[in-house]
Structure formats: C-alpha cells, structure tokens
Amino acid sequence: MNFFRQVRLLLWKNWILRRRQKLRFLVELVWPLSLFLVLVWLRKANPLYRQHECHFPNKAMPSAGTLPWLHGIFCNMNNPCFRSPTHGEGPGVVSNYKNSILARVYKDAQELLLEAPEIRDLGKIWEELIIMTQFMETMRTNPERIAGRGIRILDILKDGETLTSFLLENVGLTDFVVYQLINAQVRPEQFAYGVPSLTLKDIACSEMLLDRFIIFSSRRGLPSVHKAMCALSQDSLQRVEDALYANVDFFKLFRLLPTVLDRNSPGADLKAWGRVLSNVSQAVQKLARKPSVQDLLRVLQPFVQDGMPESLGHLVSSLSDLFCGYPEGGGSRVLSFNWYEDNNYKAFLGIDSTRKKSGYLYDNATTPFCNALIQNLESNPLTKIAWTAVKPLLMGKILFAPDSPSVREIIKNANSTFEELERLQLLTKAWEEVGPQLWYFFQNSLQMNMIRDSLKHPTVRDFLNSQMGAEGFTAEHIINFLHNGSSRSREKGMVDFDWRNIFSAVDQVLRLLSQYLECLTLDKFEGYLDETQLTRQALYLLEENKLWAAVVFPDLEPTASNLPPHVTYKIRMDIDSVEKTNKIKDRYWDPGPRADPVDDLRYIWGGFAYLQDMIEHGIIKTQTSTEVPLGIYLQQMPYPCFVDDVFMITLNRAFPIFMVLAWIYSVSMTVKSIVLEKEMRLKEAMKNRGITNGVIWCTWFLDSFSMMAVSTFLLTALIMSFLSQVAFGFGTEYLSRYEEQGLGLQWGNIRTSPLEGDEYSFLFSINMMLFDAFLYGILAWYLDNVFPGDYGLPQPWYFPVLESYWLGSRSPEAEKTATADGEFF
C-alpha cells in the first residue's frame, strides 16, 4: 500500500478519536493558551522600568572635613540619581549642596548683611556696649571709684535748650539759683539700680538728699538751691521735672556717662546705633522677602506650630530640603535587580546569621535615653534592619595593633574627625551651664534693663522711629522683641513673640542634640599588643554588633617609635559590612549602574572607605609632619539611560518550566494513547495488516505536531516542547537574557552567549535539541523493535545489522501474505 495513504488513514483514525473526546481536544488547545495569557497579564501588571541618565553626587570622605562628611552621609543616604550633571562633577567644584535652603539663605544673608558696610559698625556698637556694661558694673560694685565725679546738667541738655528760660520766666527762680542748677553735676552712682522712688519735692527739701544726688560748683549753691526749690509748690516742681526730661539729650548722656570713669572713653553713640540698627533692619526686611527665607519659613512652619513633623517621611523630606536641596524632587532611586546574584541581601536582613538572637540587653555604657531609643529601634523590624547596619559606625570600636608609639601617632592624627565631634559634644554640654546665664542676662541683667529703659524713653523712641519708620520697622518692634514680662504687659498690637521664643527653640535643639550625641561612641580607637589579642576582642564586639573595624600594621614592632618609609596595614571587618570576595563581577549582566546603597556601595556605607581615608591621612601627616590641605571626594561614574524589566528578569528563571508545562498535557495524552494502543494490541493488529513501524511512528509524530502547531499558532510562536528539556531550558534562558539586556535574539548574536567568557549559545542549544531529537528517535526505534510488548514479535538485539531487516524477506508466501493484509484497508 502507498506509504502516504497509510499515514493519512491513521491520522483520520486519530482525528475520529479526538472528536469523540471533545474535552481532551479542548484542553489541548486551551491549556497552553491559558498559561501564556497569565504571562501576558503579568507583563501588563509589570511595565518596563525606564531609567533616565544617571549622575550621582560625590561622597565626601572624613578628610574633606567633619561637616561635609556628615552632610554627605545624610544627603547621599539613598545614593540619588539625577538627569543632569551634578555640581560636584564640574572641574574645581566639590560641593553639591548649593541649592539647599540653608545654603541659599546663607548666600543671601552674606550679600545683604555680612557684606554691607553698616555691619562692620556692629563691632563698634559691641565695643561701646561693653564699655557701658563695665561702667554700670563699676557703679554697682565699686561706686567709690567714681565718688565725687558727675555729669554737668548743661552738658546733657539739647542744643537750643529751653530749660533755663523756663526756670527764669515760668518758675521765677533767680539767675544765681538757675546758674547753680544748670552747672551742677549729677552723681551717676545714685542711679546704678534705677531711678530712686523719690519725688523731686523730697529731694529739694532735704539738704542731705540734695547733696547726695547733686554736686554744686560752689558752697553757696547747696543752701541757695535748697531754699529756692523747697519753696515751690508740688505742681511747680512737677513742671520743672517735666521740663528737665524734655530738654535732656539722651544721646549726649550716653556719650558722657563712661567718661565719668575714664575721661578718654568715647562713650556710646546712640545716633550711630540707631543709624546702624535702621540699616540692618532694612537689610533684614529685604532678606525676609528673599525666596530662600520664604522657603525656610515654609519648611519650618510645621515644626514651629505643631512641634513635630507629621511623619518620618515628612521629617526626612524637610531635612533634605534644608540641608541637601537636590533638584528634581530629591533625585530618583535606582532600583537594584541583582539581588539574585548572591546572598548579600540575606546577610543584610540577618537571614541564616550565626549571631545570637536574643532580647534587648540594657547597655550600661550609655544613658537611659539612648537605651530607650535603641530598644525602640530594635523593636520594629524595619528600623532594626537600618539600625543593625549603622550601629557599628555609631557605637562601634576601631581596634588597632600593635599598640606602639608610632602607631599611636598615626591613630592620633587619624582621630581628628572624632575629636571635632567630641568638641561639638562638649559645646552642647557647655550650653547646660551657659544657657541659664544667657537667659539671666537677657531677662534680668542691669545692662539689658538699661537698654529697655533707654528704648522706651520718648526721645530715643522718636529718633529710632524717624530712622526706621519708612521700612515699617519701628522702635516698638525692638522693645517688643526685648520684652521680658508677661504677655499681658505687652504694648497693644504687638505679636506675642520675643527673644524667649528663639532662646527656647535653640535650647531645645541643643539639649536634644546633646542627648543624641551621648549615644555615639566618639572614643573609638582601642590599641592591643598584637593581632591575636585584637582578634579575640573583635569577636567579642561582633557579638554585640559594636565592631567597626580592626586595623593591623603587620610590619611594625610593638616597641617601634619610628615609621618606615613604606607603611603597610590591613583593615579587617565583618564580612556582612563589605563586599563579598567570592567573585569580581556579576555572573549575569543586566543594564543599570551599581548604585544600590545597600548592596552595591558596601565599601562606603559599611565604613571601610571612611576608615581607609582616615588612616591614610594619619600616615601622611605622621610622615610629613604637615597638614594635608585637600580632602578626598569619591565620584561615581555617570550611567546612560537604560530600560530594565523586572518581568523578564523573573521570567528567565521560570520560562523553561512554563514552556514545558504549556504542552505537558498534550505530551502526556500522546504517551497515554501510545501505551493504550500497545495494551489493546492495536499496534500488532495494524502491523499484521502490513503497516510498518515507520508509518505508525510518523503518524503519531504528525498527530502530536499538528495539535501543538495549532496551539503554537494561537500563541504566535513556534515552541518545540517535545525536545530535550535541558537544552530547551538553556535555550529559553539565553533567549530571556537577550531580551532582558534590551537586545533581543537576532541572527547576528545567535552564535554568541549573553554571558562573558561563555561558549554556549542559542544556536548550540538548537543543535543540541536537534541531536536530542535524532537520538531519541533512534532509541525509540530500537526499543520498539527489541521490546514490542506482550503481543508483538521481538527482534534480536542485533537486528540493525541483519540484512533481512533492511531488505525484507524474498519468499513468495510472505509477499502474498503482505498483499492480503494490505487489502484489509
């Protein structure tokens, strides 16, 4: 019978069976399609990750200065990525924070205040204020130094004074009495504690009090004035007092007061004070209208009103605006898709860690506030992860060996960063003593009360208002700012805000800073005789996560006092704090920079680079005995824009199994049908009718292939799931790799591997699958002839070398039987 006719008849038989099994037929078509519909849904749910060009801010090392170092740690915490080049990438520029609010406020303040010529006169005002303070203090503590000295009333009267004519014409005093009064000297020490609670009548009618307050130029002056003034009525004396105050020039008074103690003293020029304060106030108002100050007030408003931020994210955002000022909303974060490369993420999360896990143990080495803070951090899983990473830097020790004079000199020079932080800690501690003294000075000191009284005097107030009124800033504002009473005693229309509000805010910040600084271990370096002792202590500190690193100088003896020309050292750290050394690069390349702060920048955030910088500069300073003027900034190379795909990264692991599962039902049904055919002796029956094994296997091949081709056509892809799963798996993984890299599989790269140094390729996978198909075909042919089943006629194991198998039998009976069997169809 014709070969193709037999194949066609067998295919028709299989088609009739499929029509009878409609559910099986439907599942064979729909099952692959349903799996890939799931993949389509996942594709839609996980779009492409499109990352713009990345420019990274530089990272200041400790040698750049403590402030830039801490500034960089905070602002580069998540290693932000920017579209355009950062300031630090420019030649000769290292700072990236010129756009921060505080930097812009400082720049505007420098232009308006620090560079204004009036600001230079503030030093002169301060000197004059010190002179006045010393004079007032002398009057209170050593009044004998100015006994017998005074200020002539005529010298402190206004130009064109009317007091003399008023006393002569309105009061009716004689020329002699008026002369004695105008040329008399007032004793300033009697006013050291303020204006006495005495009326002018009390003083005028008592020679003792009159002599106590006034020095007359002649002996006849005292009795004459006493007699004339005491004869006046209370109303007349009150008018005399009012006329006196109206004619006193306070500017002359403050200029002459210090001359009582020192005749060469320049005194206090209140006119210059008013002029300078007026100009400064105008500059302050201009500064207040600057966008930088407006931004500062906007950021600080929630803190001033509510006392605390809405959330941790709001706090971080506000601090970022204040200190960093990054463009583009703070920069984007480059996501890391290399988590599958090794187990770094497990070490970071503490998975499979050999360290002991127990509850929080009270740390006697720190304060109760710090213990409560640390316990709170460790009680939350998220904050515990971050705290575990930074605890070695904040509270950890740096061990060194050997503890020799030469090494101690290196460590001393390397410790300058922590010495500056320690000085800051001492300053915050000093505030606990200075703060109350400063409060007393502004609240109750004689000097400040004198300034308040002077500002409240009508003459001084009118002068200041004439100088500053055009700008909307008046003497009342100054008086209100220096107010030291209750809110009810303020002048009407004044805001309830003065120096005490600023003092309270500064006091709160400094005390809070002091509490947090106490949680830091600033005495970090500890010396040991040799590396053995150092290792023993390091293992102990590791149990408490209090080891930053260990520095060992192997070529230096414990007693060495001088350094060799070439100093070698090694830094030993916890393996979880630095990069793994089991590879030099990622095995699988995918687009994107190494920008993940947790996994890719461990040498920086783990503290290795910081410590290396400190030790290197310590060695340089020790060897050269000079300060290194320039610090080090690390600059990460920019990275071009790229497209990454979380879906493809995940799929390249699951794609082979998806391809196998897509047609596993069809394959299993085909295997079942072949086994059932043998079990029911249908195969032997067909062979008895003259159908050969080749026809049967070719029919099954075409039948399976046609079903898979239909589903494949529905999927618009040609998938050969009936070939070797190993080669198929490698092939689909390499296909996914090229898709992940954004290249795709093409004729130009079908012979190459997406992995560097790998000789395997997609073409090799195809050849391997073709070889597998040929090998599986040979095995199926051989096993089917040798082991045909219970009802078949087995061939001998060496049948491939028999001539009768290939050429067939030549007897007439066999040919007749074959012809008769063929007529069955």
C-alpha positions in Angstrom: 0.0 0.0 0.0 1.2 3.5 -0.6 3.0 5.0 2.4 1.2 8.3 2.4 -2.1 6.6 2.1 -1.4 4.6 5.2 -0.4 7.7 7.1 -3.5 9.6 6.0 -5.7 6.7 7.1 -4.1 6.5 10.6 -4.3 10.3 11.0 -8.0 10.1 10.2 -8.4 7.3 12.8 -6.7 9.6 15.5 -8.9 12.5 14.4 -12.1 10.4 14.9 -10.8 9.5 18.4 -10.3 13.2 19.2 -13.7 14.1 18.0 -15.1 11.6 20.5 -13.0 13.1 23.3 -14.1 16.7 23.0 -12.9 17.7 26.5 -9.4 16.4 25.8 -9.3 18.2 22.5 -10.4 21.5 24.1 -7.8 21.2 26.9 -5.0 20.5 24.5 -5.8 23.7 22.7 -6.7 26.0 25.6 -4.2 24.9 28.2 -1.1 26.4 26.6 -3.0 29.5 25.7 -4.2 30.0 29.3 -0.7 29.8 30.7 0.6 32.4 28.3 -2.4 34.6 28.9 -1.2 34.6 32.6 2.2 35.7 31.3 0.5 38.5 29.3 -1.3 39.7 32.4 1.9 39.7 34.3 3.5 41.7 31.5 0.8 44.3 31.7 1.0 44.4 35.5 4.8 44.9 35.5 5.7 47.5 32.8 9.2 48.3 31.7 11.4 50.1 34.1 12.7 53.1 32.2 15.6 54.9 33.9 16.9 58.2 32.7 20.6 59.1 32.5 22.1 58.9 36.0 24.5 61.4 37.5 25.5 60.8 41.1 26.6 63.3 43.8 30.1 62.8 45.1 30.7 61.3 48.6 32.9 63.3 50.9 35.4 61.4 53.0 36.4 62.3 56.5 39.5 64.1 55.2 37.2 66.6 53.5 36.0 67.9 56.9 33.6 66.7 59.5 30.7 68.8 58.3 31.0 67.9 54.6 31.4 64.2 55.6 28.3 64.2 57.8 26.5 66.3 55.3 27.3 63.8 52.5 26.2 60.8 54.6 22.8 62.3 55.2 22.2 63.7 51.7 23.5 60.6 49.9 21.8 58.1 52.1 19.9 56.6 49.1 22.5 57.5 46.5 20.1 59.6 44.4 20.3 59.6 40.6 19.9 62.9 38.6 19.2 63.6 34.9 21.8 66.3 34.5 25.4 66.5 35.8 25.8 67.4 39.5 27.8 70.4 40.7 30.5 68.1 42.0 31.2 66.7 38.5 32.4 70.1 37.4 36.1 70.9 37.4 37.3 72.5 40.6 33.9 72.1 42.3 33.2 69.6 45.2 30.0 70.8 46.9 26.7 69.5 45.6 24.5 71.4 48.1 24.4 75.0 46.8 20.7 74.7 46.1 19.9 73.7 49.7 17.7 76.1 51.6 20.3 76.8 54.3 23.0 77.4 51.6 20.8 79.9 49.7 19.8 81.7 53.0 23.5 81.9 53.9 24.4 83.3 50.5 21.6 85.9 50.6 22.4 86.8 54.2 26.1 87.2 53.2 25.2 89.5 50.3 22.7 91.7 52.3 24.2 91.6 55.8 27.8 90.4 56.0 29.0 92.4 53.0 27.0 95.6 53.9 29.2 98.4 55.3 26.9 99.0 58.2 27.5 95.6 59.5 31.1 96.5 60.2 29.9 99.2 62.6 28.2 96.4 64.7 31.7 95.7 66.1 32.0 99.3 67.2 28.5 99.1 68.8 29.5 95.9 70.6 32.6 97.7 72.0 30.6 100.6 73.2 28.1 98.2 74.8 30.9 96.6 76.6 32.1 100.0 77.8 28.7 100.8 79.1 28.4 97.4 80.8 31.7 97.9 82.5 30.7 101.4 83.7 27.3 100.1 85.0 29.0 97.2 86.8 31.5 99.6 88.4 28.7 101.8 89.7 27.1 98.8 91.3 30.2 97.0 92.7 32.8 99.8 93.2 31.0 103.2 93.5 34.0 104.7 95.3 35.9 104.7 92.0 33.6 107.5 90.7 32.9 109.2 94.0 32.9 113.0 93.7 32.5 112.8 89.9 29.4 113.6 87.9 27.9 114.8 84.7 27.1 118.5 84.3 23.4 119.1 83.6 24.2 121.7 81.0 26.3 119.2 79.0 23.4 116.8 78.6 20.8 119.3 77.5 19.7 119.6 74.0 21.0 122.2 71.7 18.8 125.2 72.0 17.5 124.1 75.3 14.6 125.9 76.9 15.1 124.7 80.5 17.0 127.9 81.5 14.3 130.3 80.3 11.6 128.1 81.8 13.2 128.3 85.2 13.8 132.1 85.0 10.5 133.1 83.4 7.9 130.5 84.3 9.2 129.3 87.7 10.6 132.7 88.8 14.0 131.5 90.1 16.9 133.9 90.4 19.8 133.9 88.0 22.1 132.6 90.7 19.9 129.7 91.5 19.4 128.8 87.9 23.1 129.1 87.2 23.9 126.8 90.1 21.3 124.2 88.9 22.3 124.2 85.2 26.0 123.9 86.1 25.6 121.3 88.8 26.8 117.8 88.3 24.6 114.7 88.8 26.1 111.8 90.7 25.5 108.8 88.4 26.3 106.1 91.0 23.0 107.1 92.7 21.1 105.7 89.7 23.1 102.4 89.4 20.0 100.4 90.4 17.5 102.5 88.5 15.6 105.8 89.2 15.0 106.1 93.0 11.5 106.1 94.2 11.7 109.7 95.5 9.8 112.8 94.3 11.6 116.0 93.4 9.9 117.6 96.5 11.6 115.0 98.7 15.0 115.8 97.3 14.7 119.6 97.1 13.5 119.9 100.7 16.4 117.8 102.1 19.9 119.2 102.0 21.3 115.7 102.7 19.4 114.1 99.7 20.2 117.1 97.5 23.9 116.8 98.3 23.6 113.0 97.8 22.4 113.4 94.2 24.0 116.7 93.0 27.5 118.3 93.2 27.4 122.1 93.2 30.2 124.2 91.8 30.2 126.5 95.0 29.5 126.2 98.6 26.6 128.7 98.4 24.9 126.6 95.7 23.5 123.9 98.0 21.7 126.1 100.5 20.5 128.5 97.8 19.0 125.9 95.6 17.6 124.1 98.7 15.8 127.2 99.9 14.5 128.2 96.4 13.3 124.8 95.3 11.7 123.7 98.6 9.6 126.9 98.5 8.0 125.9 95.2 4.7 124.0 95.2 4.4 120.4 94.2 2.8 121.4 90.9 5.6 123.8 90.1 8.2 121.1 90.9 6.4 118.6 88.7 6.6 121.1 85.8 10.3 121.6 86.5 10.8 117.8 86.3 8.9 117.5 83.1 10.9 120.4 81.5 14.1 118.7 82.6 13.2 115.4 81.0 12.0 117.2 77.9 15.3 119.0 77.5 17.7 116.1 78.3 19.5 114.8 75.2 19.9 111.1 75.9 22.4 110.8 73.1 24.7 113.2 74.9 24.0 111.5 78.2 25.1 108.0 76.9 28.2 109.5 75.3 29.3 111.3 78.5 28.4 108.6 81.1 31.5 106.4 80.5 33.8 109.5 80.8 32.9 109.6 84.5 35.1 106.5 84.9 37.5 107.2 82.1 37.8 110.7 80.7 39.3 109.2 77.4 36.4 106.9 76.9 34.5 107.6 73.6 31.1 106.7 75.3 28.1 105.3 73.4 27.0 107.0 70.2 23.2 106.2 70.2 22.8 108.1 66.9 25.2 105.7 65.3 23.4 102.8 67.0 20.1 104.0 65.6 21.6 104.5 62.1 23.2 101.1 62.1 20.1 99.3 63.5 18.0 101.1 60.9 20.2 99.9 58.1 20.4 96.4 59.5 16.6 96.3 59.9 16.2 97.3 56.3 18.6 94.6 55.2 16.8 92.1 57.4 13.4 93.0 55.8 14.9 92.7 52.4 16.3 89.3 53.4 12.9 88.3 54.7 11.4 88.9 51.3 14.0 86.7 49.6 12.7 83.3 48.2 15.2 81.4 50.2 13.9 82.8 53.5 10.3 82.2 52.4 11.2 78.6 51.7 12.9 78.3 55.1 9.8 79.6 56.8 7.6 77.2 54.8 9.7 74.2 55.8 10.0 75.2 59.5 6.3 76.2 59.9 5.1 72.7 60.8 7.8 72.3 63.4 7.1 75.7 65.0 3.3 75.3 65.0 3.0 71.6 65.8 6.3 71.0 67.5 6.9 67.8 65.5 6.6 66.6 61.9 3.6 64.7 60.6 5.6 61.6 59.9 9.1 60.2 59.5 8.9 60.7 55.7 7.9 64.4 56.2 10.8 64.9 58.6 13.3 63.4 56.1 11.9 65.4 53.3 12.1 68.6 55.3 15.6 68.0 56.4 16.6 67.1 52.8 15.2 70.4 51.6 17.1 72.3 54.3 20.5 70.6 54.0 20.6 69.0 50.6 18.4 70.9 48.1 18.7 68.3 45.4 16.9 69.1 42.1 14.2 67.0 40.6 12.5 66.5 43.9 15.5 64.9 45.6 16.6 62.6 42.8 15.3 59.2 41.9 16.4 55.9 43.3 18.0 53.4 41.0 16.4 50.0 41.8 18.7 47.0 42.1 17.8 43.9 40.2 20.9 41.9 41.2 19.5 40.5 44.4 19.6 37.0 43.0 23.3 37.2 42.3 24.4 36.1 45.8 23.2 36.1 49.4 24.2 39.6 50.3 20.6 40.5 50.9 20.3 37.6 53.3 23.2 38.8 55.3 21.7 42.3 55.4 18.4 41.0 56.6 20.1 38.7 59.1 18.9 35.5 57.5 21.0 32.4 58.3 23.1 34.6 60.5 25.3 32.8 63.1 24.9 35.6 65.6 22.9 35.1 68.7 19.4 36.3 68.6 18.0 37.4 71.9 16.0 40.2 73.5 17.4 43.7 74.1 20.0 43.9 76.8 20.4 47.1 78.8 23.7 48.9 77.8 25.4 50.3 80.9 27.9 52.1 78.8 25.3 54.7 77.6 22.5 56.8 79.0 18.9 55.8 79.8 17.7 58.0 76.9 20.0 56.1 74.5 18.9 52.7 75.9 15.2 53.6 75.3 16.0 54.9 71.8 17.9 51.7 70.9 15.3 49.5 72.3 12.6 51.3 70.3 14.7 50.9 67.1 15.2 47.2 67.7 11.6 46.5 68.5 10.5 47.5 64.9 11.6 45.0 62.1 12.2 47.8 59.6 14.1 50.1 61.9 16.0 47.2 63.2 17.4 46.5 59.8 18.7 50.0 59.4 19.9 50.2 63.0 21.8 46.9 62.5 23.6 48.4 59.5 24.6 51.7 61.2 25.2 50.6 64.7 28.9 49.6 64.1 29.6 53.1 62.8 27.8 55.0 65.6 28.6 52.9 68.6 31.3 50.6 67.3 35.0 50.5 68.2 38.0 50.6 65.9 40.7 48.2 67.2 44.4 48.6 66.2 47.6 46.6 66.7 50.3 46.8 67.7 49.9 49.5 70.4 53.3 51.1 69.7 54.3 54.8 69.9 54.5 55.1 66.1 51.1 53.5 65.6 49.6 55.7 68.3 50.9 58.7 66.5 49.1 57.6 63.3 45.9 57.0 65.2 46.1 60.4 66.9 46.3 62.1 63.5 43.6 59.9 62.1 41.3 60.7 65.0 40.8 64.3 64.2 37.3 63.7 62.8 36.1 62.2 66.0 37.8 64.9 68.0 35.8 67.6 66.2 32.6 65.6 67.0 33.8 65.4 70.6 34.2 69.2 70.7 30.7 69.6 69.4 29.5 67.3 72.2 31.4 69.4 74.8 29.8 72.6 73.4 26.3 71.1 73.8 27.3 70.1 77.3 28.6 73.7 78.0 25.2 75.0 76.9 23.7 73.5 80.0 25.8 76.0 82.0 25.9 78.9 79.6 22.2 78.7 78.7 20.9 79.7 82.1 23.4 82.5 82.4 22.5 83.8 78.9 18.8 83.6 79.9 19.5 85.7 83.1 21.5 88.3 81.1 18.6 88.9 78.7 15.9 88.6 81.3 17.2 90.4 84.4 20.6 91.9 83.8 21.2 95.5 84.5 22.6 96.1 81.0 19.5 94.8 79.3 17.2 96.6 81.6 19.1 99.8 80.9 18.7 99.2 77.1 15.0 98.5 77.6 14.5 101.7 79.6 16.5 103.7 77.1 14.5 102.4 74.2 11.2 103.3 76.0 12.3 106.9 76.5 10.3 109.2 74.2 13.4 110.9 72.8 15.2 107.6 71.9 11.9 106.1 70.6 11.1 109.1 68.4 14.6 109.1 67.0 14.5 105.4 66.1 11.1 105.7 64.6 12.3 108.6 62.4 15.2 106.5 61.2 13.3 103.2 60.6 9.7 104.2 60.1 9.9 104.2 56.3 10.5 100.5 56.3 7.7 99.6 58.6 10.1 98.6 61.4 9.7 100.7 64.5 11.2 101.1 67.9 8.1 99.3 69.3 9.2 96.2 67.4 12.6 96.3 69.1 11.0 96.9 72.5 8.6 94.0 71.9 11.4 91.7 70.9 13.4 92.5 74.0 10.3 92.2 76.2 10.9 90.3 79.5 7.4 90.5 81.1 4.2 88.6 80.7 2.1 88.5 77.6 -0.5 90.9 79.2 2.1 93.6 79.7 3.0 93.9 76.0 2.1 97.0 74.1 -1.2 96.8 72.2 -0.9 95.5 68.7 2.4 93.7 69.2 2.8 90.0 68.4 3.4 87.5 71.2 6.9 86.7 70.1 10.2 87.8 71.5 13.8 86.6 72.3 12.5 84.0 74.7 10.9 82.1 71.9 14.2 81.9 70.0 16.0 81.0 73.1 13.6 78.2 73.9 13.9 76.8 70.4 17.7 76.9 70.4 17.8 75.5 73.9 15.5 72.6 72.9 17.6 71.8 69.8 20.9 71.9 71.7 19.7 69.8 74.5 18.2 67.3 72.1 21.4 67.3 70.1 23.3 66.7 73.4 21.1 63.7 74.2 21.7 62.1 70.8 25.4 62.8 70.8 25.7 60.9 74.1 24.5 57.8 72.2 27.6 58.0 70.0 30.9 56.3 70.9 33.5 59.0 70.0 36.4 57.4 71.8 36.6 54.8 69.1 40.2 53.7 68.9 41.5 50.9 71.2 45.0 49.5 71.0 46.2 46.0 71.5 49.6 44.4 71.8 49.2 42.0 68.8 46.7 40.7 66.3 45.8 37.7 68.4 44.5 39.9 71.3 42.9 42.2 68.8 41.0 39.2 67.1 39.8 38.0 70.5 38.3 41.4 71.4 36.9 41.8 67.9 35.0 38.5 68.1 33.5 39.7 71.5 32.4 43.0 70.0 30.9 41.3 67.0 28.5 39.5 69.3 27.2 42.9 70.4 27.5 44.4 66.8 29.9 47.0 68.2 32.8 46.4 65.9 33.5 49.0 63.2 36.8 47.5 62.1 40.3 46.4 63.1 43.5 47.9 61.7 46.7 45.9 61.8 50.2 47.1 61.0 52.0 43.8 60.4 55.4 45.3 59.7 55.6 47.4 62.9 57.0 46.0 66.2 55.2 46.7 69.5 58.0 48.9 70.6 58.6 50.8 67.3 58.7 54.6 67.8 59.5 55.5 64.1 57.7 54.6 60.9 59.4 53.0 58.0 59.3 54.9 54.6 56.7 52.5 53.4 53.9 51.6 55.8 51.6 48.7 55.1 48.4 47.9 57.0 45.3 45.9 56.7 41.7 46.6 57.6 39.7 43.7 59.0 35.9 44.0 59.1 32.8 41.9 59.5 32.1 40.1 56.2 28.5 41.4 56.2 29.7 45.0 56.2 31.8 44.8 53.0 31.5 43.3 49.5 31.8 39.5 49.1 35.2 38.5 47.6 33.9 35.2 46.0 33.6 37.0 42.6 35.0 40.0 40.9 31.8 40.9 39.0 28.2 39.7 38.5 27.8 36.5 36.6 24.8 37.7 34.7 25.0 41.2 33.2 21.9 43.3 33.1 21.6 47.1 32.4 22.0 49.6 35.2 24.7 51.1 37.4 25.9 49.6 40.7 24.0 52.3 42.6 22.1 50.4 45.3 23.3 51.8 48.6 22.6 48.6 50.5 24.2 46.0 48.3 26.5 47.9 45.8 28.1 50.5 48.0 29.1 48.4 51.0 32.7 49.7 51.0 31.4 53.2 51.6 28.3 52.8 53.8 29.9 49.9 55.7 32.7 52.3 56.8 35.7 50.7 55.0 36.4 53.6 52.7 35.9 56.1 55.6 38.4 54.3 57.8 40.9 53.9 55.0 40.8 57.6 54.3 41.4 58.5 58.0 44.3 56.0 58.3 45.9 57.2 55.0 45.8 60.8 56.0 47.0 59.9 59.5 50.1 58.2 57.9 50.7 61.1 55.6 50.5 63.6 58.4 52.8 61.5 60.6 55.4 61.0 57.9 55.4 64.6 56.7 54.5 66.5 59.9 52.3 68.7 57.8 48.5 69.1 57.4 47.1 67.8 54.1 45.1 70.8 52.8 42.8 68.9 50.5 40.3 66.2 51.4 39.0 63.4 49.2 35.7 63.2 47.5 34.6 60.0 45.7 32.7 60.4 42.4 30.7 57.6 40.9 30.8 57.5 37.1 27.6 58.5 35.4 25.5 55.9 33.6 23.5 56.3 30.4 19.7 55.8 30.2 18.5 52.2 30.1 15.5 50.0 30.2 15.2 47.2 32.7 12.5 44.7 33.1 11.5 43.0 36.3 9.2 40.7 34.4 11.9 39.4 32.1 14.4 39.0 35.0 11.9 36.9 36.8 10.7 35.1 33.6 14.2 34.0 32.6 14.1 31.7 35.6 10.6 30.5 35.1 10.4 30.5 31.3 11.7 27.0 30.7 9.3 25.4 33.1 6.4 27.5 31.6 7.3 26.1 28.2 7.3 22.5 29.5 4.1 23.0 31.3 2.4 24.5 28.3 2.4 21.2 26.4 2.9 18.7 29.1 -0.8 17.7 28.8 -0.6 17.1 25.1 2.6 15.1 25.6 1.1 13.0 28.4 -2.1 12.3 26.4 0.1 11.2 23.4 2.1 8.9 25.6 -1.1 7.5 27.1 -2.5 6.9 23.6 0.6 5.1 22.5 0.7 2.9 25.6 -3.1 2.2 25.3 -2.5 1.2 21.6 0.1 -1.3 22.7 -2.0 -2.5 25.6 -5.1 -3.2 23.4 -2.9 -5.0 20.7 -3.9 -2.4 18.1 -0.3 -1.8 17.0 0.3 -5.5 16.4 -3.0 -5.8 14.6 -2.0 -2.9 12.3 1.4 -4.5 11.7 -0.3 -7.8 10.8 -2.2 -5.8 8.1 1.1 -4.6 6.6 1.6 -1.3 8.3 5.2 -0.8 9.3 6.6 0.8 12.5 7.8 3.8 10.5 4.3 4.6 9.3 2.9 4.2 12.9 5.5 6.5 14.5 5.3 9.0 11.7 1.6 9.2 12.2 2.0 9.8 15.9 4.6 12.5 15.2 2.3 14.3 12.7 -0.7 13.9 15.0 1.2 15.4 18.0 2.9 18.0 15.9 -0.4 19.2 14.4 -2.0 19.7 17.8 1.0 21.6 19.1 1.2 23.6 15.9 -2.4 24.8 16.3 -1.8 26.0 19.9 1.5 27.4 18.8 -0.1 29.3 16.0 -2.5 30.7 18.6 0.4 31.9 20.6 2.2 33.3 17.5 5.4 31.4 18.5 7.0 28.2 17.4 7.7 26.1 20.6 9.1 22.6 20.3 8.2 21.2 23.7 8.7 17.6 22.6 12.5 18.0 22.5 15.1 17.7 25.3 14.1 19.8 28.3 17.7 20.5 29.3 18.8 22.0 26.0 15.4 23.7 25.7 15.8 25.2 29.2 19.2 26.6 28.3 17.9 28.0 25.0 14.9 29.8 26.6 17.1 31.2 29.4 19.5 32.6 26.9 16.6 34.0 24.9 15.4 35.7 28.1 18.8 37.1 28.8 19.0 38.8 25.4 15.5 40.2 26.0 16.5 41.4 29.5 19.5 43.2 28.1 17.3 45.0 25.6 19.0 43.4 22.5 16.7 40.5 21.7 17.8 37.4 19.9 18.9 38.1 16.4 20.7 36.4 13.6 23.8 38.4 14.5 24.0 37.1 18.1 22.5 33.6 17.7 26.1 32.2 17.7 27.3 34.1 20.8 26.4 34.0 24.5 25.0 36.8 26.6 27.5 35.9 29.3 31.1 37.0 29.0 33.5 34.0 28.7 30.7 31.6 28.0 31.0 29.5 24.8 27.4 28.3 24.9 24.9 30.0 22.6 21.3 29.8 21.4 22.5 28.1 18.1 24.3 25.5 20.1 21.1 24.9 22.0 19.2 24.4 18.8 21.9 21.9 17.5 21.7 20.2 20.8 17.9 19.8 20.6 18.2 18.5 17.0 20.8 16.0 18.2 18.5 15.0 21.1 15.6 14.6 18.7 17.7 12.3 16.4 19.0 10.4 19.4 15.5 9.9 20.9 14.2 8.8 17.6 17.0 6.1 17.3 16.2 4.9 20.9 12.5 4.8 20.2 13.0 2.8 17.0 15.5 0.4 18.6 13.5 -0.2 21.8 10.2 -0.6 19.9 11.7 -3.4 17.9 13.5 -5.2 20.7 10.7 -4.8 23.3 7.5 -4.6 21.2 5.3 -5.7 24.2 3.5 -8.9 25.1 1.7 -9.3 21.8 4.5 -8.2 19.4 7.3 -10.2 17.7 10.6 -9.0 19.2 13.6 -8.6 17.0 17.0 -9.8 18.2 19.1 -7.1 19.9 21.5 -7.1 16.9 18.7 -6.6 14.3 20.2 -3.4 12.9 23.0 -5.5 11.3 20.6 -8.1 9.8 20.2 -7.9 6.1 16.6 -9.3 6.3 15.5 -6.3 8.4 16.6 -3.8 5.9 15.9 -5.7 2.6 12.9 -7.8 3.8 12.0 -11.5 3.1 12.1 -12.6 -0.6 9.8 -15.7 -0.2 6.5 -15.7 -2.3 4.4 -16.7 0.7 5.5 -13.6 2.7 4.8 -11.3 -0.3 1.3 -12.9 -0.7 0.5 -12.5 3.0 1.6 -8.9 2.9 -0.7 -8.2 -0.1 -3.6 -9.9 1.6 -3.1 -7.8 4.8 -3.0 -4.6 2.7 -6.4 -5.3 1.2 -7.9 -5.1 4.7 -7.8 -1.3 4.3 
